[in-house]
Amino acid sequence: MDKLLHGVAYYDEYMPYDRLSKDIEMMKAAGINVVRIAESTWSTVEPQNGVFDFTHIDSVLDAMHEAGIKVIVGTPTYAVPTWMVKEHPNVLAITPQGQNKYGPRQNMDITNPTYLFYAERVIRKMMEHVKDHPAIIGYQADNETKHYNTSGPNVQLLFVKYLKEKFKDLDTLNKSFGLDYWSNRINSWEDFPNVDASINASLSSEFAKFQRKLVTDFLAWQVSIINEYKRPGQFVTQNFDFDWRGYSFGVQPSVDHFAAAKAFDIAGVDIYHPTQDELTGCEISFGGDMARSMKRSNYFVIETEAQGFASWVPYPGQLRLQAFSHLASGANMVSYWHWHSIHNSFETYWKGLLSHDFEPNPTYEEAITIGKDFERLSSSLINLKKKNKAAVLFSNEALTAFNSFKYFTNGLDYNDVLRLMYDALYRMNIGCDFVDPSSDNLEEYIMLVVPPLYAVSDSLLYRLNRFVENGGHVVYAFRSGFSDENVKVRTTHQPGIIGEACGIYYSQFVNANNVSLKGNPFGVSEENNRLTSWMELIIPKKAEVLAWYDHPYWGKYAAVTQNSYGKGMATYIGCLVSREVMEKILEKAARQAGIWGADQEIYFPLITKSGINQKGKTVHYYFNYSNNPNLIKYPHVEGTELLSDKAIKTNDVMNIEPWGVLIVEEK
């Protein structure tokens, strides 16, 4: 990578009339240097069984090559054509709700042999056809791939085979999952039940883990086919998405991103977020930090919004702010979904860079400025390397297990807590990476922030104790260490093994009903001092109590503690606190860990991120996520503000416009 990629998804197949040459003319004006094509168009590529038509792909490849625009070709396997379903209705996934019907995308069973036969055939036919085209810089395997809740008879059989390989015998399985309860014990592999309606969280969580493995295996299979054809220097990527709350929100429950990303050369993601008055940049930062952590390297933003929904049409300046926000987290590509707005069907009102009239508009005009700056500043902004001292330790297994019992916590979701903790770091400008139980680099960090680590192995908990003992600082959320990796509750005092480093224990927990923290120890408003959802009745053994509950009966129990253990410190948050309290707790931990500096004196809506560019120089980004101008005192080594090409000295006060961005490259 020697140039930032400024891209769009482009679908010649969707156009109401031929305007390829005009689109390319407008793309060139906007500095678009890469387009992504074909991932949604199986029915056009193969209109009938075994009949292939690459006309649209050829015309786009040829035209883009002539214009000097690079192309990423996607395999079209995430939306099956009508003829396949007509001839082989069993390719549609059977889910707990029954068999899917044709119409939506991603309705197939990714394990179905018939589907896999046709998928391999169309991938190979496409690759054979395009592999030598000079416009192609890389490929995208499938799109936003998940398991789509497939759980039909074939998937159940595969699950039993998986369990046999993992547990070897039924006695071990029954004991590990506690299947004697309600006569769920399985005494013969041949009697293994369909697990769709299982009431055993151990079994259902293992099935969810198995379904995530189906995704990992499916994507690795596609990549292996593409790798047979790709040329040296070309890459394979995937468009991973996140938990969805009307926008990208948290860890994707259906995919093990770290495992699935191993097959790819470059991690790619789509990141969608609130805009206008709701634009905070937090989702951009979260998605970028997760994507960068997948392969510990720079990544692609395969999709992000241009205009999107009516509530997403950006204010003046916001498209630029968003684009550079992606770069600040380590993105080497920012690509919009999509170039043109579609004139019919499901996504008619998910607008692209161009509106339905195909004419220039304020969003397109702003993209022109982004393209020029990307071109001009690529050598300073591409391949940004980040070295963070903090990391968030997340876990797909803990997510599944925690969410299995949401009915006990008033619907509280794992991602709610993860984002509560991550957002606090973001707003205080504490840069972080993501790690998971498979990561071998936990010890590289000074501070680990741990959302509810509900299901976790003994070995990881002992490792975390050693991390603290050796000088690290861990901040745990409630319900951490509660059950083992098989979602079987530990028989010791909670929080189990980490209780030693935390210096606490508890055996009871309650819902938080009209409870606050005694004496408002963190100095927040009365409203923000209140607790919601969950409280653990903590008894400190050695720990210092940072907060007690304010309650006539629960007031003798601790709510938040910290404990010196070896050379380090463990903080335990035994309840669901407000955003403001979470920030206070994490600020205290960061200061004690020695990772509080000049950047942390800046607070949201002013956000700063930094990294080392390929020239070995430190680059500082400053963002203003507000409708008001702000002043920032620059605390670092003198340098150049790249967008204006102005010299900046240490302690200079810089003005940053509403929804503005400044970028300083140190000398």
C-alpha positions as CSV (number, residue, x, y, z in Angstrom):
1,M,0.0,0.0,0.0
2,D,1.6,3.3,-1.1
3,K,-1.6,5.4,-1.6
4,L,-4.7,5.8,0.5
5,L,-7.8,4.3,-1.2
6,H,-10.8,6.4,-1.6
7,G,-13.6,4.2,-2.9
8,V,-17.2,3.4,-3.6
9,A,-19.3,0.3,-4.2
10,Y,-20.5,0.4,-7.8
11,Y,-23.2,-1.7,-9.4
12,D,-23.5,-1.3,-13.1
13,E,-26.2,-4.0,-13.0
14,Y,-28.5,-1.7,-10.9
15,M,-28.3,1.3,-13.2
16,P,-31.5,2.5,-14.9
17,Y,-29.6,3.4,-18.0
18,D,-26.0,3.2,-19.3
19,R,-23.9,6.0,-17.7
20,L,-20.6,4.2,-17.0
21,S,-18.5,6.8,-18.7
22,K,-20.3,9.7,-16.9
23,D,-19.9,7.9,-13.5
24,I,-16.2,7.5,-14.1
25,E,-15.8,11.1,-15.0
26,M,-17.5,12.1,-11.7
27,M,-15.5,9.5,-9.8
28,K,-12.2,11.0,-11.1
29,A,-13.3,14.4,-10.1
30,A,-14.0,13.1,-6.6
31,G,-10.6,11.4,-6.3
32,I,-12.2,7.9,-6.3
33,N,-9.3,5.6,-7.0
34,V,-11.0,2.2,-6.2
35,V,-14.4,0.6,-6.8
36,R,-15.8,-2.6,-5.3
37,I,-18.0,-4.6,-7.5
38,A,-20.0,-7.9,-8.1
39,E,-20.6,-9.2,-4.5
40,S,-24.3,-8.9,-4.8
41,T,-25.0,-10.0,-8.4
42,W,-25.0,-13.8,-8.6
43,S,-28.3,-13.8,-10.6
44,T,-26.8,-11.5,-13.2
45,V,-23.5,-13.4,-13.4
46,E,-25.3,-16.8,-13.6
47,P,-28.8,-16.1,-14.9
48,Q,-29.5,-19.8,-15.4
49,N,-27.9,-23.0,-14.0
50,G,-24.5,-23.2,-15.7
51,V,-25.0,-20.2,-17.9
52,F,-22.5,-17.4,-17.2
53,D,-22.6,-13.8,-18.3
54,F,-19.7,-11.5,-17.2
55,T,-20.7,-8.6,-19.4
56,H,-21.3,-6.1,-16.6
57,I,-18.0,-7.1,-14.9
58,D,-16.0,-6.9,-18.1
59,S,-17.3,-3.5,-19.0
60,V,-16.6,-2.1,-15.6
61,L,-13.2,-3.6,-15.3
62,D,-12.2,-2.3,-18.8
63,A,-13.6,1.2,-18.2
64,M,-12.0,1.5,-14.8
65,H,-8.7,0.3,-16.0
66,E,-8.7,2.9,-18.8
67,A,-9.5,5.5,-16.2
68,G,-6.8,4.4,-13.8
69,I,-9.3,3.3,-11.1
70,K,-8.5,0.1,-9.3
71,V,-11.1,-2.6,-8.7
72,I,-11.9,-5.1,-5.9
73,V,-14.0,-8.0,-7.1
74,G,-16.4,-9.7,-4.7
75,T,-17.5,-13.3,-4.8
76,P,-21.3,-13.1,-5.3
77,T,-22.2,-15.9,-2.9
78,Y,-24.2,-14.1,-0.2
79,A,-27.4,-13.8,-2.3
80,V,-28.5,-16.9,-4.2
81,P,-30.3,-16.8,-7.6
82,T,-33.9,-17.9,-8.1
83,W,-33.1,-20.9,-10.3
84,M,-31.0,-22.5,-7.5
85,V,-33.9,-22.3,-5.0
86,K,-36.4,-23.5,-7.5
87,E,-34.2,-26.5,-8.4
88,H,-32.9,-27.1,-4.8
89,P,-35.2,-25.6,-2.2
90,N,-33.1,-27.3,0.5
91,V,-30.4,-24.7,0.0
92,L,-32.5,-22.3,2.1
93,A,-31.5,-22.5,5.7
94,I,-33.7,-24.1,8.3
95,T,-33.6,-22.0,11.5
96,P,-35.4,-22.3,14.8
97,Q,-38.2,-20.4,13.2
98,G,-38.5,-22.8,10.3
99,Q,-37.2,-22.8,6.7
100,N,-36.3,-19.5,5.1
101,K,-38.2,-18.2,2.1
102,Y,-36.7,-16.7,-1.0
103,G,-36.4,-13.0,-1.2
104,P,-33.9,-11.6,1.3
105,R,-30.2,-12.1,0.9
106,Q,-28.3,-14.3,3.3
107,N,-31.1,-16.8,3.5
108,M,-29.1,-19.9,2.6
109,D,-27.4,-22.7,4.6
110,I,-23.7,-22.1,4.3
111,T,-23.1,-25.8,5.1
112,N,-25.5,-27.2,2.4
113,P,-23.5,-29.3,-0.1
114,T,-25.6,-28.2,-3.0
115,Y,-25.1,-24.6,-2.2
116,L,-21.4,-25.1,-1.7
117,F,-21.2,-26.9,-5.1
118,Y,-22.7,-23.9,-6.9
119,A,-20.8,-21.4,-4.8
120,E,-17.5,-23.0,-5.7
121,R,-18.5,-23.2,-9.3
122,V,-19.4,-19.5,-9.6
123,I,-16.3,-18.5,-7.7
124,R,-14.1,-20.5,-10.0
125,K,-15.8,-19.4,-13.2
126,M,-15.5,-15.8,-12.1
127,M,-11.9,-16.1,-11.1
128,E,-11.0,-17.9,-14.3
129,H,-12.6,-15.1,-16.2
130,V,-11.1,-12.1,-14.4
131,K,-7.8,-13.3,-12.9
132,D,-5.6,-11.7,-15.5
133,H,-7.3,-8.3,-15.6
134,P,-4.8,-5.6,-14.7
135,A,-7.5,-3.4,-13.0
136,I,-7.9,-5.8,-10.1
137,I,-5.9,-5.2,-6.9
138,G,-7.8,-7.7,-4.7
139,Y,-10.8,-9.7,-4.0
140,Q,-13.5,-9.8,-1.3
141,A,-14.7,-13.2,-0.2
142,D,-18.5,-13.1,0.3
143,N,-20.0,-10.2,2.3
144,E,-21.0,-9.5,5.9
145,T,-20.8,-13.3,6.3
146,K,-22.6,-14.9,9.3
147,H,-24.2,-18.3,10.0
148,Y,-27.7,-16.9,9.5
149,N,-29.0,-19.1,12.4
150,T,-28.7,-22.2,10.3
151,S,-29.6,-25.2,12.5
152,G,-31.3,-27.8,10.2
153,P,-30.8,-31.5,10.5
154,N,-27.5,-31.4,8.6
155,V,-26.2,-28.7,10.9
156,Q,-27.3,-30.7,14.0
157,L,-25.4,-33.8,12.7
158,L,-22.3,-31.7,12.1
159,F,-22.6,-30.4,15.7
160,V,-22.8,-33.9,17.1
161,K,-19.6,-34.8,15.1
162,Y,-18.0,-31.6,16.5
163,L,-18.9,-32.6,20.1
164,K,-17.6,-36.1,19.6
165,E,-14.2,-34.7,18.5
166,K,-14.1,-32.2,21.4
167,F,-15.4,-34.3,24.3
168,K,-14.7,-37.8,23.1
169,D,-17.3,-39.5,25.4
170,L,-20.8,-38.6,26.6
171,D,-19.9,-38.9,30.3
172,T,-17.5,-36.0,29.9
173,L,-20.0,-34.0,27.9
174,N,-22.9,-34.6,30.4
175,K,-20.7,-33.7,33.4
176,S,-19.2,-30.6,31.7
177,F,-22.7,-29.3,30.7
178,G,-24.6,-30.4,33.7
179,L,-27.1,-32.3,31.5
180,D,-28.7,-34.3,34.3
181,Y,-30.9,-31.3,35.0
182,W,-34.5,-31.8,33.9
183,S,-33.6,-35.2,32.4
184,N,-31.5,-33.6,29.7
185,R,-28.8,-36.2,30.1
186,I,-27.8,-37.9,26.8
187,N,-26.9,-41.5,27.1
188,S,-26.3,-42.4,23.5
189,W,-24.9,-40.3,20.6
190,E,-27.7,-41.7,18.4
191,D,-30.2,-40.1,20.8
192,F,-28.7,-36.6,20.6
193,P,-31.6,-34.1,20.4
194,N,-32.0,-31.1,18.2
195,V,-30.6,-28.2,20.4
196,D,-32.8,-25.4,19.0
197,A,-35.0,-25.5,22.1
198,S,-32.3,-26.4,24.6
199,I,-32.8,-24.9,28.1
200,N,-29.2,-25.6,29.0
201,A,-27.0,-22.6,28.4
202,S,-23.9,-24.7,28.3
203,L,-25.2,-26.7,25.3
204,S,-26.7,-23.7,23.5
205,S,-23.6,-21.6,24.0
206,E,-21.5,-24.4,22.6
207,F,-23.8,-24.6,19.6
208,A,-23.4,-20.8,19.1
209,K,-19.6,-21.3,19.2
210,F,-19.9,-24.1,16.7
211,Q,-22.0,-21.9,14.4
212,R,-19.3,-19.2,14.6
213,K,-16.8,-21.9,13.6
214,L,-19.0,-22.6,10.5
215,V,-18.5,-19.0,9.5
216,T,-14.7,-19.3,10.0
217,D,-14.5,-22.5,8.0
218,F,-16.8,-21.2,5.2
219,L,-14.7,-18.1,4.7
220,A,-11.4,-19.9,4.9
221,W,-12.8,-22.3,2.2
222,Q,-13.6,-19.4,-0.1
223,V,-10.2,-17.8,0.5
224,S,-8.5,-21.0,-0.4
225,I,-10.2,-21.1,-3.8
226,I,-9.5,-17.4,-4.5
227,N,-5.8,-18.0,-3.6
228,E,-5.5,-20.5,-6.4
229,Y,-6.1,-17.7,-8.9
230,K,-5.0,-14.4,-7.4
231,R,-1.7,-12.9,-8.6
232,P,1.2,-11.9,-6.5
233,G,0.6,-8.5,-4.8
234,Q,-3.2,-9.0,-4.8
235,F,-5.1,-9.3,-1.5
236,V,-8.2,-11.1,-0.3
237,T,-10.4,-9.3,2.3
238,Q,-13.8,-9.6,3.8
239,N,-16.4,-7.1,4.8
240,F,-17.0,-8.0,8.5
241,D,-19.9,-6.2,10.2
242,F,-20.8,-5.6,13.9
243,D,-23.7,-6.0,16.2
244,W,-26.5,-3.8,14.8
245,R,-28.6,-1.3,16.8
246,G,-29.7,0.6,13.7
247,Y,-26.0,1.3,13.2
248,S,-22.7,-0.6,14.0
249,F,-22.6,-1.1,17.8
250,G,-20.6,-3.9,19.4
251,V,-19.0,-7.3,19.0
252,Q,-20.7,-9.4,16.3
253,P,-22.4,-12.3,18.1
254,S,-22.4,-14.5,15.1
255,V,-18.8,-14.3,14.0
256,D,-15.5,-15.0,15.8
257,H,-13.7,-12.0,14.0
258,F,-10.2,-12.9,15.3
259,A,-10.4,-16.5,14.1
260,A,-12.2,-15.7,10.8
261,A,-9.7,-12.9,9.9
262,K,-6.7,-15.3,10.0
263,A,-7.5,-16.5,6.4
264,F,-7.4,-13.0,5.0
265,D,-4.6,-10.8,3.9
266,I,-6.3,-7.6,5.1
267,A,-9.2,-7.2,7.5
268,G,-12.1,-5.2,6.1
269,V,-15.2,-3.9,7.9
270,D,-18.3,-1.9,7.4
271,I,-18.9,0.9,9.9
272,Y,-22.2,2.8,10.1
273,H,-23.0,5.3,12.7
274,P,-25.4,8.1,13.7
275,T,-24.7,11.5,12.1
276,Q,-25.9,15.0,12.2
277,D,-26.3,16.1,15.9
278,E,-25.7,12.5,17.0
279,L,-22.3,12.1,15.4
280,T,-19.8,11.3,18.2
281,G,-17.2,9.3,16.2
282,C,-17.4,6.5,18.8
283,E,-18.7,3.9,16.4
284,I,-16.0,4.8,13.9
285,S,-13.4,4.4,16.6
286,F,-14.8,1.2,18.0
287,G,-15.1,-0.5,14.6
288,G,-11.6,0.7,13.6
289,D,-10.0,-0.4,16.8
290,M,-11.6,-3.8,16.4
291,A,-10.6,-4.1,12.7
292,R,-7.0,-3.1,13.4
293,S,-6.8,-5.6,16.2
294,M,-8.1,-8.5,14.1
295,K,-4.7,-8.8,12.3
296,R,-2.8,-6.3,14.4
297,S,-2.4,-4.3,11.2
298,N,-3.9,-1.6,9.0
299,Y,-7.4,-2.4,7.6
300,F,-10.0,-1.4,5.1
301,V,-13.3,0.4,5.7
302,I,-15.1,-1.5,2.9
303,E,-18.4,0.2,3.6
304,T,-19.4,3.4,5.4
305,E,-22.2,5.8,4.8
306,A,-22.2,8.7,2.3
307,Q,-25.7,10.0,2.7
308,G,-27.4,6.8,3.9
309,F,-30.7,7.2,5.8
310,A,-32.5,10.5,5.9
311,S,-31.2,10.9,9.5
312,W,-27.6,10.2,8.3
313,V,-27.2,12.9,5.6
314,P,-24.1,14.7,6.9
315,Y,-23.9,18.3,8.0
316,P,-21.3,20.3,6.1
317,G,-17.9,19.1,7.2
318,Q,-19.0,15.8,8.7
319,L,-18.1,13.7,5.7
320,R,-14.5,15.0,5.9
321,L,-14.5,14.5,9.7
322,Q,-15.7,10.9,9.3
323,A,-13.2,10.1,6.6
324,F,-10.2,11.3,8.6
325,S,-11.6,9.7,11.7
326,H,-11.2,6.3,10.0
327,L,-7.6,7.1,9.0
328,A,-6.8,8.0,12.6
329,S,-7.6,4.5,13.7
330,G,-5.4,2.9,11.1
331,A,-7.6,2.6,8.0
332,N,-5.9,2.5,4.6
333,M,-9.2,2.7,2.7
334,V,-12.4,4.6,3.1
335,S,-15.1,3.3,0.8
336,Y,-18.7,4.4,0.6
337,W,-21.8,2.3,0.2
338,H,-22.4,3.2,-2.3
339,W,-21.8,5.4,-5.4
340,H,-25.3,5.8,-6.7
341,S,-28.7,5.7,-4.9
342,I,-30.8,2.7,-6.0
343,H,-34.1,3.5,-7.7
344,N,-36.1,0.5,-6.4
345,S,-36.2,-2.4,-4.0
346,F,-35.2,-2.8,-0.3
347,E,-32.4,-0.2,-0.1
348,T,-34.1,2.6,-2.2
349,Y,-33.7,5.1,0.7
350,W,-30.2,4.1,1.7
351,K,-28.6,6.8,-0.4
352,G,-25.2,6.7,-1.9
353,L,-22.7,9.5,-2.7
354,L,-25.0,10.5,-5.5
355,S,-28.7,11.0,-5.0
356,H,-31.3,9.4,-7.3
357,D,-30.8,12.2,-9.9
358,F,-27.1,11.4,-10.3
359,E,-26.2,15.1,-10.1
360,P,-23.6,16.7,-7.9
361,N,-24.8,17.5,-4.4
362,P,-23.2,18.9,-1.2
363,T,-22.1,15.4,0.0
364,Y,-20.5,14.6,-3.3
365,E,-18.8,18.1,-3.4
366,E,-17.3,17.4,0.0
367,A,-16.0,14.0,-1.2
368,I,-14.1,15.9,-3.8
369,T,-12.1,17.7,-1.1
370,I,-11.5,14.4,0.7
371,G,-10.2,12.8,-2.5
372,K,-7.8,15.7,-3.1
373,D,-6.5,15.5,0.5
374,F,-6.1,11.7,0.4
375,E,-4.0,12.0,-2.8
376,R,-1.9,14.9,-1.5
377,L,-1.3,13.5,2.0
378,S,-1.1,9.7,1.4
379,S,2.7,9.5,2.1
380,S,2.1,11.0,5.6
381,L,-1.2,9.3,6.5
382,I,-1.1,5.8,5.0
383,N,0.0,2.7,7.1
384,L,-0.3,4.5,10.4
385,K,1.0,2.3,13.2
386,K,-0.4,2.6,16.7
387,K,1.1,1.4,19.9
388,N,-1.6,1.5,22.6
389,K,-1.0,0.8,26.3
390,A,-4.5,-0.3,27.0
391,A,-6.7,-3.0,25.6
392,V,-10.3,-4.2,26.0
393,L,-10.4,-8.0,26.6
394,F,-13.6,-9.2,24.9
395,S,-15.0,-12.7,24.5
396,N,-17.5,-14.2,22.1
397,E,-18.0,-17.0,24.5
398,A,-18.7,-14.6,27.4
399,L,-21.0,-12.6,25.2
400,T,-23.1,-15.7,24.4
401,A,-23.2,-17.0,27.9
402,F,-24.0,-13.6,29.5
403,N,-26.8,-13.0,27.0
404,S,-28.3,-16.4,27.8
405,F,-29.4,-15.0,31.1
406,K,-30.5,-11.5,30.1
407,Y,-33.9,-12.2,31.6
408,F,-32.3,-11.9,35.1
409,T,-30.7,-8.5,34.3
410,N,-33.7,-6.6,32.9
411,G,-32.5,-7.3,29.3
412,L,-29.0,-6.0,29.8
413,D,-26.8,-7.1,26.9
414,Y,-23.1,-7.9,26.9
415,N,-22.5,-5.2,24.3
416,D,-24.2,-2.7,26.5
417,V,-21.5,-3.1,29.1
418,L,-18.7,-3.4,26.6
419,R,-19.7,-0.1,25.0
420,L,-20.2,1.5,28.4
421,M,-16.5,0.8,29.2
422,Y,-15.1,1.4,25.7
423,D,-17.0,4.7,25.3
424,A,-15.5,5.9,28.5
425,L,-12.0,5.3,27.2
426,Y,-12.9,7.0,24.0
427,R,-14.3,10.1,25.5
428,M,-11.2,10.4,27.7
429,N,-8.9,9.9,24.7
430,I,-7.3,6.7,26.0
431,G,-6.4,4.8,22.9
432,C,-6.9,1.0,23.1
433,D,-6.8,-2.2,21.1
434,F,-9.0,-5.3,21.4
435,V,-7.8,-8.7,22.6
436,D,-9.7,-11.9,23.2
437,P,-8.9,-15.2,25.0
438,S,-6.9,-16.5,22.0
439,S,-4.6,-13.5,22.0
440,D,-1.0,-14.1,22.8
441,N,-0.1,-10.5,23.4
442,L,-2.0,-9.6,26.6
443,E,1.2,-8.9,28.4
444,E,2.2,-6.2,26.0
445,Y,-0.4,-3.9,27.6
446,I,-0.3,-1.9,30.9
447,M,-4.0,-1.9,31.5
448,L,-6.8,-4.3,30.5
449,V,-10.4,-3.3,30.6
450,V,-12.6,-6.4,30.9
451,P,-16.4,-6.4,30.1
452,P,-18.4,-9.2,31.9
453,L,-16.1,-12.2,31.4
454,Y,-18.9,-14.5,32.4
455,A,-17.7,-17.7,30.7
456,V,-13.9,-18.2,30.9
457,S,-11.3,-20.9,31.5
458,D,-9.3,-21.3,34.6
459,S,-6.1,-20.8,32.6
460,L,-7.1,-17.4,31.4
461,L,-8.1,-16.3,34.9
462,Y,-4.8,-17.4,36.3
463,R,-3.1,-15.6,33.5
464,L,-4.9,-12.4,34.4
465,N,-3.9,-12.8,38.0
466,R,-0.3,-13.1,36.8
467,F,-0.8,-10.0,34.6
468,V,-1.7,-8.0,37.7
469,E,1.0,-9.6,39.9
470,N,3.6,-8.6,37.3
471,G,2.6,-5.0,37.4
472,G,-0.5,-4.7,35.1
473,H,-3.8,-3.1,36.0
474,V,-7.1,-4.9,35.2
475,V,-10.5,-3.3,35.5
476,Y,-13.2,-6.0,35.7
477,A,-16.9,-5.5,35.1
478,F,-19.4,-7.5,37.2
479,R,-20.2,-11.1,36.6
480,S,-16.6,-11.8,35.5
481,G,-15.1,-15.2,36.4
482,F,-18.5,-16.5,37.3
483,S,-18.6,-19.7,35.2
484,D,-16.1,-21.9,33.4
485,E,-15.6,-22.1,29.7
486,N,-18.6,-24.5,29.5
487,V,-20.9,-22.0,31.2
488,K,-20.9,-24.1,34.4
489,V,-21.0,-21.9,37.5
490,R,-17.9,-22.2,39.7
491,T,-18.5,-23.8,43.0
492,T,-16.2,-21.4,44.9
493,H,-16.9,-17.9,46.2
494,Q,-17.4,-15.5,43.3
495,P,-15.6,-14.0,41.4
496,G,-13.8,-17.3,41.4
497,I,-10.1,-17.4,40.7
498,I,-9.7,-13.6,40.1
499,G,-11.0,-13.0,43.6
500,E,-7.4,-13.5,44.8
501,A,-6.1,-10.6,42.8
502,C,-9.2,-8.5,43.4
503,G,-9.1,-9.1,47.1
504,I,-12.9,-9.7,47.4
505,Y,-15.6,-12.3,47.4
506,Y,-19.4,-12.5,47.2
507,S,-22.1,-15.1,47.1
508,Q,-25.2,-13.0,46.6
509,F,-26.4,-10.5,44.0
510,V,-29.6,-8.5,43.6
511,N,-31.3,-6.2,41.1
512,A,-30.6,-2.6,41.6
513,N,-33.8,-1.0,42.7
514,N,-33.5,2.7,43.8
515,V,-29.9,2.2,44.9
516,S,-27.1,4.8,44.7
517,L,-23.5,4.9,45.7
518,K,-23.0,6.0,49.3
519,G,-21.8,9.5,49.7
520,N,-21.5,10.1,45.9
521,P,-17.8,9.1,46.0
522,F,-17.1,10.0,42.4
523,G,-18.6,13.5,42.6
524,V,-21.3,13.1,39.9
525,S,-24.8,14.4,39.8
526,E,-27.5,12.7,41.9
527,E,-29.0,11.1,38.8
528,N,-25.7,9.8,37.6
529,N,-24.9,8.3,41.0
530,R,-27.8,5.9,40.8
531,L,-27.3,2.2,39.8
532,T,-29.4,0.2,37.5
533,S,-30.0,-3.5,36.7
534,W,-27.4,-5.4,38.7
535,M,-25.5,-5.4,42.0
536,E,-23.2,-7.9,43.6
537,L,-23.0,-7.9,47.4
538,I,-19.2,-7.7,47.7
539,I,-17.3,-8.5,50.8
540,P,-13.7,-7.0,50.8
541,K,-11.0,-9.2,52.1
542,K,-7.9,-7.1,51.3
543,A,-9.3,-4.7,48.8
544,E,-9.8,-1.0,49.3
545,V,-13.4,0.0,48.8
546,L,-13.9,2.8,46.3
547,A,-17.7,2.8,46.7
548,W,-20.3,1.3,49.0
549,Y,-24.0,0.8,48.3
550,D,-26.4,3.4,49.8
551,H,-29.2,1.1,51.0
552,P,-30.7,0.1,54.4
553,Y,-29.8,-3.5,54.0
554,W,-27.2,-3.7,51.2
555,G,-25.2,-0.7,52.5
556,K,-22.7,-2.9,54.3
557,Y,-21.5,-4.3,51.0
558,A,-18.9,-2.9,48.6
559,A,-19.9,-1.8,45.1
560,V,-16.5,-0.9,43.6
561,T,-13.1,-2.0,44.9
562,Q,-9.4,-1.9,44.0
563,N,-6.7,-4.1,45.3
564,S,-2.9,-4.1,45.1
565,Y,-1.7,-7.5,44.1
566,G,2.0,-8.1,43.5
567,K,3.3,-5.2,41.5
568,G,-0.1,-4.3,40.0
569,M,-3.7,-3.4,40.7
570,A,-7.1,-5.0,40.1
571,T,-10.3,-2.9,40.1
572,Y,-13.6,-4.7,40.3
573,I,-16.9,-3.0,39.5
574,G,-19.7,-5.1,41.0
575,C,-22.6,-3.2,39.6
576,L,-23.9,-1.4,36.5
577,V,-22.9,2.2,37.0
578,S,-23.6,5.3,34.9
579,R,-21.4,6.5,32.1
580,E,-20.1,9.3,34.3
581,V,-19.1,7.0,37.1
582,M,-17.5,4.6,34.7
583,E,-15.3,7.4,33.4
584,K,-14.2,8.3,36.9
585,I,-13.3,4.7,37.7
586,L,-11.3,4.2,34.4
587,E,-9.6,7.6,34.8
588,K,-8.4,6.6,38.3
589,A,-7.2,3.3,36.9
590,A,-5.4,4.9,34.0
591,R,-3.7,7.4,36.3
592,Q,-2.5,4.6,38.6
593,A,-1.3,2.6,35.6
594,G,0.7,5.6,34.4
595,I,-1.1,6.0,31.0
596,W,-2.6,9.4,31.7
597,G,-0.9,12.2,29.8
598,A,-1.4,15.4,27.8
599,D,-3.8,13.8,25.4
600,Q,-6.1,12.7,28.3
601,E,-6.4,16.3,29.4
602,I,-8.5,16.8,26.2
603,Y,-12.1,15.5,26.6
604,F,-15.0,14.8,24.2
605,P,-16.3,16.4,22.0
606,L,-12.6,17.0,21.3
607,I,-11.0,13.7,20.3
608,T,-7.3,13.1,19.6
609,K,-5.6,10.0,18.1
610,S,-2.0,9.5,17.1
611,G,0.3,7.0,15.5
612,I,3.6,6.6,13.7
613,N,3.5,7.1,9.9
614,Q,5.7,5.2,7.3
615,K,8.2,8.0,7.4
616,G,8.7,7.3,11.1
617,K,7.1,10.6,12.2
618,T,4.4,10.9,14.8
619,V,1.0,12.1,13.5
620,H,-1.6,13.7,15.8
621,Y,-5.2,13.9,14.7
622,Y,-7.6,16.3,16.4
623,F,-11.4,16.1,15.9
624,N,-14.2,18.4,17.0
625,Y,-17.4,16.4,17.3
626,S,-19.6,19.3,18.0
627,N,-21.5,22.2,16.3
628,N,-19.3,24.8,18.1
629,P,-15.8,26.0,17.4
630,N,-13.2,24.9,20.0
631,L,-9.6,25.7,20.9
632,I,-6.9,23.1,21.5
633,K,-3.5,23.8,23.0
634,Y,-1.0,21.6,21.1
635,P,1.2,19.9,23.7
636,H,3.6,17.9,21.5
637,V,6.8,18.4,19.4
638,E,6.5,21.1,16.8
639,G,5.4,20.1,13.4
640,T,3.1,20.9,10.4
641,E,-0.6,21.0,10.3
642,L,-1.0,19.0,7.1
643,L,-4.4,20.2,5.9
644,S,-3.4,23.9,5.9
645,D,0.4,23.3,5.6
646,K,1.0,25.7,8.5
647,A,3.8,25.4,11.0
648,I,2.7,24.5,14.6
649,K,4.8,25.0,17.7
650,T,4.6,23.4,21.1
651,N,1.8,25.0,23.2
652,D,0.3,26.8,20.2
653,V,-3.4,27.3,20.5
654,M,-5.2,25.9,17.5
655,N,-8.8,26.8,16.5
656,I,-10.8,23.8,15.3
657,E,-14.0,24.5,13.5
658,P,-17.4,22.9,14.1
659,W,-17.2,19.3,12.9
660,G,-13.6,20.1,12.0
661,V,-10.3,18.2,11.8
662,L,-6.6,19.1,12.2
663,I,-3.7,16.8,11.5
664,V,-0.2,17.6,12.9
665,E,2.8,15.8,11.7
666,E,5.8,16.2,14.0
667,K,9.1,17.2,12.6
